[in-house]
């Protein structure tokens, strides 16, 4: 049974069918493709592709998080080094003032 043989429910679809049958063109209803059913235990390649992409996304997210943490740690170390040098300068200037 062809989908175009089925009764159409809306008036728009009925008009569309009549117009296309007059023009001799195929309707979009006839262009539906069917896939064969999967056997038990088989996994659809589309599902496998989605799972692969999800795993890649998880891996990429972890790598981004590692890079972000590394940048934060590097920034923290740089800030601590700057604070240490300021503290040393302050201590030296304080000692110089005391010695005079």
Sine and cosine of phi, psi and omega as CSV:
sin_phi,cos_phi,sin_psi,cos_psi,sin_omega,cos_omega
0.00,0.00,0.75,-0.66,-0.01,-1.00
-1.00,0.02,0.57,-0.82,-0.01,-1.00
-0.90,0.44,-0.48,0.88,-0.01,-1.00
-0.95,0.32,-0.31,0.95,0.04,-1.00
-0.98,0.20,-0.29,0.96,-0.02,-1.00
-0.96,0.29,0.45,-0.90,0.00,-1.00
-0.96,0.27,0.73,-0.68,0.00,-1.00
-1.00,0.03,0.58,-0.82,-0.16,-0.99
-1.00,0.02,-0.61,0.79,-0.09,-1.00
-0.99,-0.16,0.42,-0.91,0.03,-1.00
-0.88,0.48,-0.57,0.82,0.02,-1.00
-0.88,0.47,-0.71,0.70,0.00,-1.00
-0.90,0.44,-0.60,0.80,0.02,-1.00
-0.90,0.43,-0.70,0.71,0.03,-1.00
-0.89,0.46,-0.66,0.75,-0.01,-1.00
-0.89,0.46,-0.66,0.75,0.00,-1.00
-0.91,0.41,-0.68,0.73,0.00,-1.00
-0.90,0.43,-0.66,0.75,-0.02,-1.00
-0.91,0.41,-0.66,0.75,-0.03,-1.00
-0.96,0.29,-0.53,0.85,0.03,-1.00
-0.94,0.35,-0.52,0.85,0.06,-1.00
-0.94,0.35,-0.59,0.81,-0.03,-1.00
-0.98,0.17,-0.30,0.96,0.00,-1.00
0.98,0.18,0.34,0.94,0.02,-1.00
-0.98,-0.20,0.27,-0.96,0.02,-1.00
-1.00,0.03,0.53,-0.85,0.04,-1.00
-1.00,0.03,0.26,-0.97,0.02,-1.00
-0.92,0.38,-0.33,0.94,0.01,-1.00
-0.93,0.37,-0.47,0.88,-0.03,-1.00
-0.99,0.11,-0.18,0.98,-0.08,-1.00
-1.00,-0.06,0.21,0.98,0.00,-1.00
-0.96,0.27,0.75,-0.66,0.05,-1.00
-0.96,-0.28,0.54,-0.84,0.00,-1.00
-0.90,-0.43,0.60,-0.80,0.06,-1.00
-0.96,-0.26,0.43,-0.90,0.02,-1.00
-0.97,0.26,0.56,-0.83,-0.01,-1.00
-0.92,0.39,0.53,-0.85,0.01,-1.00
-0.99,0.16,0.54,-0.84,0.07,-1.00
-0.97,0.24,0.43,-0.90,0.05,-1.00
-0.85,0.53,0.71,-0.70,-0.02,-1.00
1.00,-0.06,-0.26,0.97,0.04,-1.00
-1.00,0.10,0.50,-0.87,0.04,-1.00
-0.87,-0.49,0.72,-0.70,0.00,-1.00
-0.89,0.45,0.72,-0.69,0.02,-1.00
-0.85,0.53,-0.54,0.84,0.04,-1.00
-0.89,0.45,-0.68,0.74,0.03,-1.00
-0.90,0.43,-0.65,0.76,0.04,-1.00
-0.88,0.47,-0.65,0.76,0.02,-1.00
-0.90,0.43,-0.66,0.75,0.04,-1.00
-0.89,0.45,-0.70,0.72,0.02,-1.00
-0.89,0.46,-0.65,0.76,0.01,-1.00
-0.89,0.46,-0.70,0.71,0.01,-1.00
-0.90,0.44,-0.63,0.77,0.03,-1.00
-0.88,0.47,-0.68,0.74,0.04,-1.00
-0.90,0.44,-0.65,0.76,0.05,-1.00
-0.89,0.45,-0.65,0.76,0.03,-1.00
-0.90,0.44,-0.67,0.74,0.02,-1.00
-0.89,0.46,-0.71,0.70,0.01,-1.00
-0.89,0.46,-0.70,0.71,0.00,-1.00
-0.89,0.45,-0.64,0.77,0.02,-1.00
-0.89,0.45,-0.68,0.74,0.02,-1.00
-0.90,0.44,-0.67,0.74,0.02,-1.00
-0.90,0.44,-0.66,0.75,0.05,-1.00
-0.88,0.48,-0.67,0.74,0.01,-1.00
-0.90,0.44,-0.65,0.76,0.05,-1.00
-0.89,0.46,-0.71,0.71,0.01,-1.00
-0.90,0.44,-0.66,0.75,0.00,-1.00
-0.89,0.46,-0.71,0.71,0.02,-1.00
-0.89,0.45,-0.64,0.77,0.01,-1.00
-0.88,0.47,-0.69,0.73,0.03,-1.00
-0.89,0.46,-0.69,0.73,0.01,-1.00
-0.89,0.45,-0.66,0.75,0.02,-1.00
-0.91,0.42,-0.68,0.74,0.03,-1.00
-0.88,0.47,-0.67,0.74,0.03,-1.00
-0.90,0.44,-0.66,0.75,0.01,-1.00
-0.90,0.45,-0.68,0.73,0.03,-1.00
-0.89,0.45,-0.66,0.75,0.02,-1.00
-0.90,0.44,-0.66,0.75,0.02,-1.00
-0.90,0.44,-0.67,0.74,0.03,-1.00
-0.90,0.45,-0.63,0.78,0.03,-1.00
-0.90,0.43,-0.66,0.75,0.03,-1.00
-0.90,0.44,-0.69,0.72,0.01,-1.00
-0.90,0.44,-0.64,0.77,0.04,-1.00
-0.89,0.46,-0.70,0.72,-0.01,-1.00
-0.91,0.40,-0.61,0.79,0.05,-1.00
-0.91,0.42,-0.65,0.76,0.02,-1.00
-0.89,0.45,-0.68,0.73,0.03,-1.00
-0.89,0.45,-0.70,0.71,0.02,-1.00
-0.88,0.48,-0.66,0.75,0.01,-1.00
-0.90,0.43,-0.67,0.74,0.01,-1.00
-0.91,0.42,-0.69,0.72,0.01,-1.00
-0.89,0.46,-0.72,0.69,0.00,-1.00
-0.90,0.43,-0.59,0.81,0.03,-1.00
-0.92,0.40,-0.69,0.72,0.01,-1.00
-0.91,0.41,-0.61,0.79,0.03,-1.00
-0.91,0.42,-0.64,0.77,0.03,-1.00
-0.92,0.39,-0.60,0.80,-0.01,-1.00
-0.94,0.35,-0.60,0.80,-0.07,-1.00
-0.96,0.27,-0.29,0.96,-0.03,-1.00
-1.00,0.08,0.00,0.00,0.00,0.00
